[in-house]
Amino acid sequence: MTRGEILAIIYNSSISGLLFNALGHLWRTQMIEELRSDEIVRKCGGRFKLAALIQHRLRELIIDGARPLVEREGRSDLEVVIAEIMEDKISADYSTTGYEMEYPVGS
């Protein structure tokens, strides 16, 4: 996934202003390494589901004041969310929709 693809998905989303502002500084300085691989995309079931999960969790952290599920260790909110996804601490719950991921987490 390229930087441009990620930015396009996020910019066109429902809470794009909040997320775009949170990500802007980070992407101007460096790209999060995990976002360069397709592993995180597979974990979430696709790029759009990944963007939705990131947005949802960022809103929980920034607006709702939720506690991170991983150690912050000086990381930005976005970096914390990516770490939570990569460590399988969070995932999208599709049980109420009947959706089944083509490549479930851990496959």
N, CA, C and O of each residue as an XYZ file, in Angstrom:
428
protein
N       0.847     -1.157      0.000
C       0.000      0.000      0.000
C       0.905      1.235      0.000
O       1.825      1.344      0.810
N       0.635      2.135     -0.895
C       1.467      3.323     -0.997
C       0.941      4.425     -0.089
O      -0.205      4.387      0.358
N       1.781      5.388      0.169
C       1.408      6.540      0.988
C       0.215      7.261      0.372
O      -0.702      7.666      1.086
N       0.221      7.422     -0.936
C      -0.868      8.098     -1.627
C      -2.187      7.367     -1.490
O      -3.230      7.995     -1.306
N      -2.152      6.033     -1.577
C      -3.377      5.246     -1.417
C      -3.959      5.403     -0.020
O      -5.170      5.553      0.143
N      -3.096      5.369      0.982
C      -3.549      5.516      2.357
C      -4.151      6.897      2.572
O      -5.224      7.025      3.161
N      -3.469      7.921      2.100
C      -3.980      9.286      2.255
C      -5.299      9.475      1.525
O      -6.186     10.159      2.035
N      -5.452      8.886      0.342
C      -6.701      9.014     -0.414
C      -7.852      8.356      0.318
O      -8.948      8.913      0.374
N      -7.624      7.180      0.879
C      -8.671      6.482      1.628
C      -9.086      7.302      2.841
O     -10.274      7.490      3.101
N      -8.115      7.775      3.565
C      -8.396      8.509      4.790
C      -9.052      9.855      4.488
O      -9.995     10.250      5.173
N      -8.567     10.552      3.482
C      -9.100     11.869      3.159
C     -10.557     11.787      2.725
O     -11.327     12.711      2.988
N     -10.947     10.709      2.071
C     -12.309     10.564      1.582
C     -13.257      9.946      2.609
O     -14.405      9.649      2.276
N     -12.817      9.750      3.821
C     -13.637      9.085      4.825
C     -14.487     10.077      5.608
O     -14.354     11.291      5.453
N     -15.359      9.538      6.449
C     -16.345     10.354      7.150
C     -15.748     11.302      8.182
O     -16.237     12.423      8.319
N     -14.717     10.901      8.911
C     -14.103     11.810      9.873
C     -12.711     12.200      9.377
O     -11.743     12.256     10.136
N     -12.654     12.462      8.095
C     -11.364     12.690      7.450
C     -10.606     13.866      8.031
O      -9.381     13.809      8.132
N     -11.290     14.923      8.414
C     -10.592     16.092      8.932
C      -9.760     15.767     10.154
O      -8.580     16.112     10.220
N     -10.370     15.103     11.120
C      -9.670     14.728     12.346
C      -8.502     13.810     12.048
O      -7.382     14.050     12.498
N      -8.766     12.764     11.293
C      -7.735     11.786     10.999
C      -6.640     12.376     10.123
O      -5.458     12.126     10.359
N      -7.020     13.157      9.113
C      -6.033     13.738      8.215
C      -5.097     14.669      8.979
O      -3.892     14.678      8.731
N      -5.645     15.451      9.905
C      -4.805     16.331     10.710
C      -3.876     15.536     11.615
O      -2.710     15.893     11.781
N      -4.390     14.456     12.203
C      -3.571     13.633     13.092
C      -2.436     12.958     12.331
O      -1.343     12.777     12.869
N      -2.694     12.588     11.088
C      -1.696     11.871     10.302
C      -0.747     12.788      9.542
O       0.374     12.396      9.218
N      -1.190     13.999      9.259
C      -0.416     14.882      8.399
C       1.012     15.081      8.837
O       1.939     14.907      8.046
N       1.201     15.443     10.092
C       2.555     15.689     10.584
C       3.408     14.431     10.525
O       4.570     14.473     10.120
N       2.822     13.316     10.931
C       3.574     12.055     10.942
C       4.050     11.693      9.548
O       5.213     11.327      9.373
N       3.170     11.787      8.542
C       3.551     11.387      7.201
C       4.485     12.383      6.528
O       5.190     12.035      5.581
N       4.493     13.604      7.007
C       5.466     14.549      6.464
C       6.862     14.203      6.944
O       7.843     14.461      6.246
N       6.960     13.615      8.142
C       8.277     13.299      8.691
C       8.727     11.875      8.372
O       9.877     11.658      7.991
N       7.834     10.914      8.525
C       8.192      9.520      8.200
C       6.938      8.679      8.053
O       5.895      8.998      8.624
N       7.041      7.619      7.297
C       5.923      6.707      7.082
C       6.026      5.575      8.086
O       7.119      5.061      8.325
N       4.921      5.182      8.672
C       4.936      4.056      9.602
C       5.226      2.793      8.793
O       4.537      2.485      7.821
N       6.242      2.086      9.209
C       6.727      0.925      8.456
C       5.651     -0.136      8.244
O       5.579     -0.725      7.166
N       4.816     -0.392      9.250
C       3.785     -1.424      9.129
C       2.790     -1.123      8.015
O       2.222     -2.045      7.429
N       2.573      0.149      7.717
C       1.623      0.517      6.669
C       2.169      0.247      5.271
O       1.419      0.294      4.296
N       3.440     -0.031      5.164
C       4.033     -0.343      3.863
C       3.817     -1.796      3.463
O       3.950     -2.141      2.289
N       3.485     -2.647      4.424
C       3.291     -4.064      4.109
C       1.813     -4.358      3.938
O       0.959     -3.602      4.402
N       1.518     -5.458      3.270
C       0.135     -5.872      3.076
C      -0.385     -6.692      4.252
O      -1.568     -7.030      4.287
N       0.474     -7.019      5.215
C       0.046     -7.832      6.349
C      -1.077     -7.135      7.127
O      -2.066     -7.772      7.490
N      -0.930     -5.852      7.379
C      -1.942     -5.133      8.143
C      -3.250     -5.025      7.356
O      -4.330     -5.018      7.947
N      -3.158     -4.941      6.038
C      -4.357     -4.897      5.190
C      -5.089     -6.233      5.282
O      -6.314     -6.261      5.400
N      -4.353     -7.330      5.229
C      -4.956     -8.662      5.350
C      -5.604     -8.870      6.712
O      -6.675     -9.468      6.808
N      -4.962     -8.381      7.760
C      -5.510     -8.528      9.106
C      -6.892     -7.907      9.226
O      -7.738     -8.396      9.975
N      -7.117     -6.833      8.489
C      -8.387     -6.092      8.605
C      -9.385     -6.464      7.520
O     -10.543     -6.052      7.590
N      -8.974     -7.217      6.538
C      -9.900     -7.617      5.485
C      -9.968     -6.658      4.315
O     -10.891     -6.743      3.505
N      -9.016     -5.750      4.207
C      -8.976     -4.823      3.076
C      -8.590     -3.427      3.516
O      -8.612     -3.097      4.702
N      -8.234     -2.610      2.529
C      -7.762     -1.246      2.813
C      -8.838     -0.352      3.404
O      -8.562      0.438      4.307
N     -10.059     -0.468      2.903
C     -11.129      0.386      3.409
C     -11.512     -0.011      4.833
O     -11.809      0.851      5.660
N     -11.505     -1.301      5.118
C     -11.786     -1.750      6.478
C     -10.665     -1.330      7.429
O     -10.919     -0.988      8.584
N      -9.431     -1.358      6.939
C      -8.304     -0.885      7.732
C      -8.475      0.597      8.056
O      -8.310      1.001      9.207
N      -8.802      1.403      7.057
C      -8.988      2.845      7.277
C     -10.118      3.097      8.268
O     -10.006      3.969      9.130
N     -11.214      2.332      8.149
C     -12.344      2.498      9.068
C     -11.951      2.121     10.496
O     -12.326      2.806     11.447
N     -11.197      1.032     10.643
C     -10.762      0.601     11.964
C      -9.828      1.637     12.583
O      -9.957      1.966     13.763
N      -8.894      2.148     11.794
C      -7.972      3.176     12.291
C      -8.756      4.408     12.734
O      -8.504      4.951     13.809
N      -9.702      4.848     11.913
C     -10.501      6.031     12.261
C     -11.284      5.816     13.545
O     -11.307      6.679     14.423
N     -11.922      4.663     13.647
C     -12.733      4.369     14.825
C     -11.879      4.387     16.090
O     -12.247      4.999     17.093
N     -10.744      3.715     16.030
C      -9.876      3.633     17.211
C      -9.255      4.991     17.537
O      -9.127      5.334     18.713
N      -8.865      5.776     16.519
C      -8.331      7.107     16.788
C      -9.370      7.981     17.478
O      -9.046      8.741     18.391
N     -10.614      7.868     17.039
C     -11.679      8.639     17.683
C     -11.811      8.229     19.153
O     -11.980      9.079     20.027
N     -11.732      6.925     19.417
C     -11.802      6.461     20.798
C     -10.662      7.035     21.636
O     -10.873      7.463     22.771
N      -9.457      7.042     21.072
C      -8.294      7.535     21.814
C      -8.316      9.049     21.986
O      -8.084      9.552     23.085
N      -8.595      9.779     20.905
C      -8.479     11.234     20.920
C      -9.706     11.906     21.533
O      -9.572     12.757     22.412
N     -10.875     11.537     21.086
C     -12.093     12.226     21.507
C     -12.679     11.614     22.775
O     -13.032     12.329     23.713
N     -12.782     10.280     22.799
C     -13.420      9.611     23.929
C     -12.476      9.393     25.112
O     -12.928      9.067     26.210
N     -11.183      9.569     24.901
C     -10.215      9.416     25.983
C      -9.926      7.985     26.387
O      -9.536      7.729     27.526
N     -10.114      7.041     25.460
C      -9.837      5.635     25.766
C      -8.348      5.437     26.041
O      -7.506      6.188     25.549
N      -8.045      4.430     26.822
C      -6.646      4.108     27.120
C      -6.077      3.204     26.048
O      -6.767      2.313     25.551
N      -4.820      3.426     25.687
C      -4.175      2.537     24.712
C      -4.049      1.124     25.257
O      -3.895      0.929     26.463
N      -4.113      0.140     24.370
C      -3.988     -1.262     24.758
C      -2.554     -1.763     24.660
O      -2.267     -2.918     24.975
N      -1.657     -0.888     24.221
C      -0.223     -1.177     24.172
C       0.490     -0.015     24.850
O      -0.090      1.055     25.035
N       1.738     -0.226     25.218
C       2.521      0.848     25.824
C       2.745      1.967     24.811
O       3.080      1.709     23.655
N       2.560      3.200     25.247
C       2.710      4.342     24.339
C       4.164      4.533     23.924
O       4.432      4.739     22.740
N       5.096      4.473     24.843
C       6.535      4.566     24.558
C       6.874      5.732     23.630
O       7.699      5.589     22.728
N       6.242      6.880     23.850
C       6.535      8.062     23.049
C       5.941      8.056     21.653
O       6.261      8.931     20.848
N       5.080      7.089     21.345
C       4.485      6.989     20.015
C       3.274      7.899     19.893
O       2.615      8.220     20.882
N       2.993      8.307     18.666
C       1.805      9.100     18.372
C       0.568      8.214     18.491
O       0.674      6.991     18.591
N      -0.609      8.847     18.480
C      -1.850      8.078     18.544
C      -1.961      7.100     17.379
O      -2.377      5.956     17.563
N      -1.595      7.545     16.190
C      -1.664      6.668     15.026
C      -0.725      5.475     15.181
O      -1.101      4.345     14.869
N       0.474      5.718     15.654
C       1.424      4.625     15.859
C       0.905      3.627     16.896
O       1.127      2.423     16.767
N       0.218      4.129     17.920
C      -0.370      3.250     18.932
C      -1.456      2.380     18.303
O      -1.519      1.179     18.565
N      -2.308      2.978     17.477
C      -3.377      2.214     16.819
C      -2.792      1.134     15.919
O      -3.258     -0.005     15.934
N      -1.779      1.482     15.140
C      -1.141      0.490     14.257
C      -0.549     -0.648     15.087
O      -0.677     -1.815     14.718
N       0.095     -0.315     16.202
C       0.660     -1.352     17.077
C      -0.443     -2.237     17.647
O      -0.270     -3.452     17.746
N      -1.578     -1.640     18.024
C      -2.697     -2.431     18.544
C      -3.219     -3.407     17.493
O      -3.546     -4.551     17.809
N      -3.295     -2.957     16.257
C      -3.750     -3.849     15.178
C      -2.733     -4.959     14.938
O      -3.102     -6.130     14.846
N      -1.464     -4.599     14.837
C      -0.430     -5.587     14.543
C      -0.288     -6.619     15.669
O       0.074     -7.765     15.406
N      -0.568     -6.230     16.913
C      -0.483     -7.153     18.047
C      -1.828     -7.823     18.330
O      -2.002     -8.455     19.373
N      -2.778     -7.686     17.401
C      -4.106     -8.303     17.518
C      -4.846     -7.897     18.792
O      -5.612     -8.684     19.349
N      -4.614     -6.677     19.245
C      -5.331     -6.150     20.411
C      -6.696     -5.612     19.995
O      -7.632     -5.618     20.796
N      -6.821     -5.147     18.751
C      -8.099     -4.666     18.234
C      -8.325     -5.256     16.854
O      -7.380     -5.575     16.132
N      -9.582     -5.393     16.507
C      -9.961     -5.821     15.167
C     -11.387     -5.362     14.933
O     -12.095     -5.018     15.880
N     -11.808     -5.356     13.692
C     -13.179     -4.991     13.371
C     -14.083     -6.169     13.697
O     -13.744     -7.314     13.398
N     -15.227     -5.896     14.305
C     -16.180     -6.948     14.660
C     -17.269     -6.988     13.599
O     -18.090     -6.076     13.506
N     -17.272     -8.032     12.813
C     -18.253     -8.175     11.736
C     -19.328     -9.199     12.095
O     -20.109     -9.595     11.229
N     -19.382     -9.632     13.344
C     -20.308    -10.711     13.720
C     -21.770    -10.340     13.514
O     -22.582    -11.209     13.198
N     -22.122     -9.074     13.683
C     -23.526     -8.678     13.526
C     -23.930     -8.537     12.064
O     -25.121     -8.524     11.752
N     -22.958     -8.431     11.166
C     -23.278     -8.245      9.752
C     -23.280     -9.542      8.963
O     -23.827     -9.609      7.862
N     -22.667    -10.572      9.530
C     -22.565    -11.836      8.816
C     -21.383    -11.886      7.863
O     -21.183    -12.885      7.172
N     -20.595    -10.808      7.820
C     -19.421    -10.769      6.948
C     -18.355    -11.715      7.472
O     -18.095    -11.761      8.675
N     -17.736    -12.470      6.572
C     -16.620    -13.330      6.942
C     -15.394    -12.881      6.176
O     -15.424    -12.755      4.952
N     -14.307    -12.639      6.911
C     -13.076    -12.182      6.281
C     -12.506    -13.272      5.396
O     -12.486    -14.445      5.769
N     -12.039    -12.875      4.215
C     -11.437    -13.830      3.296
C     -10.157    -14.416      3.877
O      -9.877    -15.604      3.717
N      -9.384    -13.568      4.553
C      -8.152    -14.003      5.196
C      -8.234    -13.613      6.675
O      -7.787    -12.527      7.042
N      -8.793    -14.471      7.526
C      -8.947    -14.141      8.948
C      -7.604    -13.844      9.600
O      -6.553    -14.272      9.123
N      -7.660    -13.101     10.702
C      -6.467    -12.758     11.456
C      -5.725    -14.034     11.820
O      -6.318    -15.004     12.294
N      -4.419    -14.015     11.590
C      -3.585    -15.166     11.929
C      -3.428    -16.185     10.806
O      -2.731    -17.186     10.973
N      -4.072    -15.939      9.657
C      -3.951    -16.920      8.566
C      -2.789    -16.596      7.666
O      -2.539    -17.314      6.698
